[in-house]
Amino acid sequence: MALHDINQDYVSPKVLEDIPTIKSDEIPDWASTRMEWTFVRISLLLKVIITPLIVIALAKTVKKLRL
């Protein structure tokens, strides 16, 4: 969801800097989308941590059920 919002609803500072009539000091702070990227990073970190734990738990469960 966050990536969709960033892509569809916001214009990045890099794009705004390419417009000749807009100066870099005029770019609003919200254009950096810090909160959205923080959400994406936290989500990825949780997935990286939780996925191996789920795989290990499933492997142990399957092993017990086969015995």
The first five atom37 places (N, CA, C, CB, O) and aatype in JSON, in Angstrom:
{
  "aatype": [12, 0, 10, 8, 3, 9, 2, 5, 3, 18, 19, 15, 14, 11, 19, 10, 6, 3, 9, 14, 16, 9, 11, 15, 3, 6, 9, 14, 3, 17, 0, 15, 16, 1, 12, 6, 17, 16, 13, 19, 1, 9, 15, 10, 10, 10, 11, 19, 9, 9, 16, 14, 10, 9, 19, 9, 0, 10, 0, 11, 16, 19, 11, 11, 10, 1, 10],
  "atom_mask": [
    [1, 1, 1, 1, 1],
    [1, 1, 1, 1, 1],
    [1, 1, 1, 1, 1],
    [1, 1, 1, 1, 1],
    [1, 1, 1, 1, 1],
    [1, 1, 1, 1, 1],
    [1, 1, 1, 1, 1],
    [1, 1, 1, 1, 1],
    [1, 1, 1, 1, 1],
    [1, 1, 1, 1, 1],
    [1, 1, 1, 1, 1],
    [1, 1, 1, 1, 1],
    [1, 1, 1, 1, 1],
    [1, 1, 1, 1, 1],
    [1, 1, 1, 1, 1],
    [1, 1, 1, 1, 1],
    [1, 1, 1, 1, 1],
    [1, 1, 1, 1, 1],
    [1, 1, 1, 1, 1],
    [1, 1, 1, 1, 1],
    [1, 1, 1, 1, 1],
    [1, 1, 1, 1, 1],
    [1, 1, 1, 1, 1],
    [1, 1, 1, 1, 1],
    [1, 1, 1, 1, 1],
    [1, 1, 1, 1, 1],
    [1, 1, 1, 1, 1],
    [1, 1, 1, 1, 1],
    [1, 1, 1, 1, 1],
    [1, 1, 1, 1, 1],
    [1, 1, 1, 1, 1],
    [1, 1, 1, 1, 1],
    [1, 1, 1, 1, 1],
    [1, 1, 1, 1, 1],
    [1, 1, 1, 1, 1],
    [1, 1, 1, 1, 1],
    [1, 1, 1, 1, 1],
    [1, 1, 1, 1, 1],
    [1, 1, 1, 1, 1],
    [1, 1, 1, 1, 1],
    [1, 1, 1, 1, 1],
    [1, 1, 1, 1, 1],
    [1, 1, 1, 1, 1],
    [1, 1, 1, 1, 1],
    [1, 1, 1, 1, 1],
    [1, 1, 1, 1, 1],
    [1, 1, 1, 1, 1],
    [1, 1, 1, 1, 1],
    [1, 1, 1, 1, 1],
    [1, 1, 1, 1, 1],
    [1, 1, 1, 1, 1],
    [1, 1, 1, 1, 1],
    [1, 1, 1, 1, 1],
    [1, 1, 1, 1, 1],
    [1, 1, 1, 1, 1],
    [1, 1, 1, 1, 1],
    [1, 1, 1, 1, 1],
    [1, 1, 1, 1, 1],
    [1, 1, 1, 1, 1],
    [1, 1, 1, 1, 1],
    [1, 1, 1, 1, 1],
    [1, 1, 1, 1, 1],
    [1, 1, 1, 1, 1],
    [1, 1, 1, 1, 1],
    [1, 1, 1, 1, 1],
    [1, 1, 1, 1, 1],
    [1, 1, 1, 1, 1]
  ],
  "atom_positions": [
    [[0.82, -1.19, 0.0], [0.0, 0.0, 0.0], [0.86, 1.25, 0.0], [-0.93, 0.0, 1.19], [0.59, 2.19, -0.74]],
    [[1.88, 1.26, 0.82], [2.71, 2.45, 0.91], [3.42, 2.75, -0.4], [3.74, 2.29, 2.03], [3.51, 3.91, -0.81]],
    [[3.91, 1.71, -1.07], [4.57, 1.94, -2.34], [3.6, 2.48, -3.37], [5.21, 0.64, -2.85], [3.97, 3.32, -4.19]],
    [[2.38, 2.02, -3.34], [1.37, 2.53, -4.27], [1.11, 4.01, -3.98], [0.04, 1.72, -4.15], [1.03, 4.82, -4.91]],
    [[0.99, 4.37, -2.7], [0.78, 5.77, -2.33], [1.94, 6.64, -2.77], [0.58, 5.9, -0.83], [1.75, 7.72, -3.33]],
    [[3.15, 6.17, -2.52], [4.32, 6.95, -2.88], [4.36, 7.15, -4.39], [5.62, 6.25, -2.4], [4.66, 8.25, -4.87]],
    [[4.05, 6.11, -5.13], [4.12, 6.18, -6.59], [3.0, 7.04, -7.17], [4.04, 4.78, -7.17], [3.25, 7.81, -8.1]],
    [[1.79, 6.93, -6.65], [0.64, 7.59, -7.24], [0.35, 8.99, -6.68], [-0.57, 6.74, -7.06], [-0.06, 9.87, -7.43]],
    [[0.57, 9.19, -5.4], [0.1, 10.41, -4.75], [1.16, 11.47, -4.51], [-0.52, 10.06, -3.47], [0.83, 12.63, -4.26]],
    [[2.44, 11.1, -4.58], [3.48, 12.05, -4.26], [4.44, 12.22, -5.44], [4.25, 11.61, -3.02], [4.62, 11.32, -6.25]],
    [[5.01, 13.38, -5.49], [6.05, 13.64, -6.48], [7.35, 13.74, -5.71], [5.75, 14.95, -7.32], [7.45, 14.51, -4.76]],
    [[8.34, 12.99, -6.11], [9.59, 12.97, -5.38], [10.35, 14.28, -5.56], [10.46, 11.79, -5.83], [10.16, 14.98, -6.55]],
    [[11.21, 14.62, -4.6], [12.02, 15.83, -4.72], [12.87, 15.83, -5.99], [12.92, 15.98, -3.5], [13.12, 16.88, -6.57]],
    [[13.32, 14.65, -6.41], [14.14, 14.57, -7.62], [13.35, 15.04, -8.85], [14.64, 13.13, -7.84], [13.87, 15.75, -9.7]],
    [[12.09, 14.62, -8.93], [11.24, 15.04, -10.04], [10.99, 16.54, -9.97], [9.9, 14.28, -10.04], [11.04, 17.24, -10.99]],
    [[10.73, 17.04, -8.77], [10.48, 18.48, -8.61], [11.71, 19.31, -8.95], [10.03, 18.77, -7.18], [11.58, 20.42, -9.48]],
    [[12.89, 18.8, -8.65], [14.11, 19.53, -8.96], [14.34, 19.64, -10.47], [15.32, 18.86, -8.3], [15.0, 20.57, -10.94]],
    [[13.79, 18.69, -11.22], [13.95, 18.71, -12.68], [13.06, 19.76, -13.35], [13.63, 17.34, -13.25], [13.27, 20.09, -14.51]],
    [[12.09, 20.28, -12.62], [11.22, 21.32, -13.17], [11.95, 22.66, -13.01], [9.82, 21.34, -12.46], [12.26, 23.05, -11.89]],
    [[12.22, 23.35, -14.1], [13.05, 24.56, -14.03], [12.45, 25.69, -13.2], [13.3, 25.07, -15.41], [13.2, 26.52, -12.69]],
    [[11.14, 25.75, -13.05], [10.53, 26.85, -12.32], [10.51, 26.64, -10.81], [9.12, 27.07, -12.8], [10.17, 27.55, -10.05]],
    [[10.87, 25.44, -10.36], [10.86, 25.13, -8.92], [12.29, 25.04, -8.43], [10.09, 23.8, -8.62], [13.1, 24.3, -8.98]],
    [[12.58, 25.81, -7.37], [13.91, 25.77, -6.77], [13.93, 24.73, -5.66], [14.31, 27.16, -6.22], [12.89, 24.43, -5.07]],
    [[15.1, 24.18, -5.38], [15.2, 23.1, -4.39], [14.77, 23.54, -3.0], [16.63, 22.59, -4.34], [14.29, 22.71, -2.22]],
    [[14.92, 24.82, -2.66], [14.5, 25.27, -1.34], [12.99, 25.48, -1.25], [15.22, 26.57, -0.98], [12.46, 25.71, -0.17]],
    [[12.29, 25.4, -2.39], [10.84, 25.53, -2.41], [10.12, 24.19, -2.3], [10.41, 26.24, -3.67], [8.9, 24.14, -2.19]],
    [[10.87, 23.1, -2.35], [10.26, 21.77, -2.29], [9.76, 21.51, -0.87], [11.28, 20.67, -2.73], [10.52, 21.62, 0.09]],
    [[8.49, 21.17, -0.75], [7.93, 20.94, 0.6], [8.54, 19.7, 1.25], [6.41, 20.79, 0.53], [8.99, 18.77, 0.58]],
    [[8.54, 19.72, 2.58], [9.12, 18.61, 3.34], [8.36, 17.31, 3.13], [9.13, 18.96, 4.82], [8.96, 16.24, 3.18]],
    [[7.05, 17.37, 2.89], [6.27, 16.15, 2.71], [6.65, 15.4, 1.45], [4.8, 16.48, 2.68], [6.32, 14.22, 1.31]],
    [[7.34, 16.06, 0.53], [7.73, 15.4, -0.71], [8.75, 14.29, -0.49], [8.3, 16.42, -1.68], [8.93, 13.43, -1.35]],
    [[9.41, 14.29, 0.66], [10.4, 13.25, 0.93], [9.74, 11.92, 1.32], [11.33, 13.7, 2.05], [10.4, 10.88, 1.27]],
    [[8.47, 11.94, 1.68], [7.68, 10.76, 2.07], [8.42, 9.87, 3.07], [7.31, 9.94, 0.83], [8.44, 8.64, 2.93]],
    [[9.02, 10.49, 4.08], [9.77, 9.74, 5.09], [8.92, 8.69, 5.8], [10.35, 10.69, 6.12], [9.36, 7.56, 6.02]],
    [[7.72, 9.07, 6.16], [6.87, 8.16, 6.92], [6.52, 6.91, 6.09], [5.58, 8.87, 7.37], [6.53, 5.79, 6.61]],
    [[6.23, 7.11, 4.83], [5.88, 5.98, 3.98], [7.06, 5.04, 3.81], [5.41, 6.47, 2.62], [6.9, 3.82, 3.9]],
    [[8.26, 5.59, 3.57], [9.44, 4.74, 3.4], [9.82, 4.05, 4.71], [10.62, 5.57, 2.89], [10.32, 2.93, 4.68]],
    [[9.59, 4.7, 5.84], [9.83, 4.06, 7.13], [8.9, 2.86, 7.29], [9.62, 5.07, 8.3], [9.32, 1.8, 7.75]],
    [[7.64, 3.02, 6.9], [6.69, 1.92, 6.96], [7.14, 0.76, 6.08], [5.29, 2.39, 6.53], [7.06, -0.4, 6.48]],
    [[7.63, 1.06, 4.89], [8.09, 0.03, 3.97], [9.29, -0.71, 4.57], [8.46, 0.64, 2.6], [9.36, -1.94, 4.5]],
    [[10.23, 0.02, 5.16], [11.42, -0.61, 5.75], [11.06, -1.5, 6.93], [12.42, 0.46, 6.19], [11.58, -2.61, 7.05]],
    [[10.18, -1.02, 7.8], [9.77, -1.8, 8.96], [9.04, -3.06, 8.51], [8.87, -0.97, 9.91], [9.26, -4.15, 9.05]],
    [[8.17, -2.92, 7.53], [7.43, -4.06, 7.01], [8.39, -5.11, 6.44], [6.44, -3.61, 5.94], [8.23, -6.3, 6.7]],
    [[9.36, -4.68, 5.67], [10.33, -5.61, 5.09], [11.14, -6.31, 6.19], [11.28, -4.87, 4.14], [11.36, -7.52, 6.12]],
    [[11.57, -5.56, 7.19], [12.34, -6.14, 8.29], [11.52, -7.2, 9.03], [12.78, -5.05, 9.26], [12.03, -8.28, 9.34]],
    [[10.26, -6.91, 9.3], [9.41, -7.89, 9.97], [9.22, -9.14, 9.13], [8.05, -7.27, 10.3], [9.23, -10.26, 9.65]],
    [[9.07, -8.97, 7.83], [8.91, -10.13, 6.95], [10.17, -10.98, 6.92], [8.56, -9.68, 5.53], [10.1, -12.21, 6.91]],
    [[11.33, -10.34, 6.92], [12.61, -11.06, 6.9], [12.8, -11.83, 8.2], [13.78, -10.09, 6.69], [13.36, -12.93, 8.19]],
    [[12.33, -11.29, 9.3], [12.48, -11.96, 10.59], [11.44, -13.07, 10.76], [12.35, -10.95, 11.74], [11.78, -14.17, 11.2]],
    [[10.2, -12.8, 10.42], [9.11, -13.73, 10.69], [9.09, -14.91, 9.73], [7.79, -13.0, 10.63], [8.77, -16.03, 10.15]],
    [[9.41, -14.72, 8.46], [9.34, -15.8, 7.48], [10.21, -17.0, 7.86], [9.75, -15.28, 6.12], [9.7, -18.12, 7.83]],
    [[11.49, -16.83, 8.2], [12.27, -18.0, 8.61], [11.7, -18.69, 9.85], [13.72, -17.59, 8.87], [11.75, -19.92, 9.96]],
    [[11.17, -17.92, 10.79], [10.58, -18.52, 11.98], [9.38, -19.38, 11.62], [10.17, -17.44, 12.99], [9.19, -20.46, 12.19]],
    [[8.57, -18.92, 10.7], [7.41, -19.7, 10.25], [7.85, -20.97, 9.55], [6.52, -18.85, 9.31], [7.29, -22.04, 9.78]],
    [[8.86, -20.87, 8.7], [9.36, -22.05, 7.98], [9.91, -23.08, 8.97], [10.46, -21.64, 6.98], [9.65, -24.27, 8.82]],
    [[10.66, -22.63, 9.96], [11.21, -23.55, 10.97], [10.07, -24.21, 11.76], [12.16, -22.78, 11.95], [10.1, -25.42, 11.99]],
    [[9.09, -23.42, 12.16], [7.96, -23.99, 12.91], [7.2, -25.01, 12.07], [7.0, -22.88, 13.38], [6.8, -26.06, 12.58]],
    [[6.98, -24.72, 10.8], [6.29, -25.68, 9.93], [7.1, -26.95, 9.73], [6.0, -25.04, 8.58], [6.55, -28.05, 9.73]],
    [[8.41, -26.8, 9.57], [9.26, -27.98, 9.39], [9.22, -28.87, 10.63], [10.72, -27.55, 9.09], [9.14, -30.1, 10.5]],
    [[9.27, -28.28, 11.81], [9.2, -29.06, 13.04], [7.85, -29.74, 13.19], [9.47, -28.16, 14.26], [7.77, -30.88, 13.65]],
    [[6.78, -29.05, 12.81], [5.45, -29.63, 12.9], [5.3, -30.81, 11.95], [4.39, -28.58, 12.6], [4.75, -31.85, 12.32]],
    [[5.79, -30.65, 10.73], [5.71, -31.74, 9.75], [6.52, -32.94, 10.22], [6.2, -31.28, 8.37], [6.1, -34.08, 10.05]],
    [[7.67, -32.69, 10.81], [8.52, -33.77, 11.32], [7.79, -34.54, 12.42], [9.86, -33.21, 11.86], [7.83, -35.77, 12.44]],
    [[7.14, -33.83, 13.32], [6.42, -34.48, 14.42], [5.22, -35.28, 13.89], [5.95, -33.43, 15.44], [4.92, -36.36, 14.4]],
    [[4.56, -34.77, 12.9], [3.38, -35.45, 12.36], [3.76, -36.72, 11.61], [2.6, -34.51, 11.44], [2.97, -37.66, 11.56]],
    [[4.93, -36.76, 11.03], [5.37, -37.95, 10.29], [5.75, -39.1, 11.21], [6.55, -37.61, 9.41], [5.71, -40.26, 10.81]],
    [[6.12, -38.79, 12.44], [6.52, -39.84, 13.39], [5.34, -40.48, 13.95], [7.37, -39.31, 14.49], [5.46, -41.39, 14.77]]
  ]
}
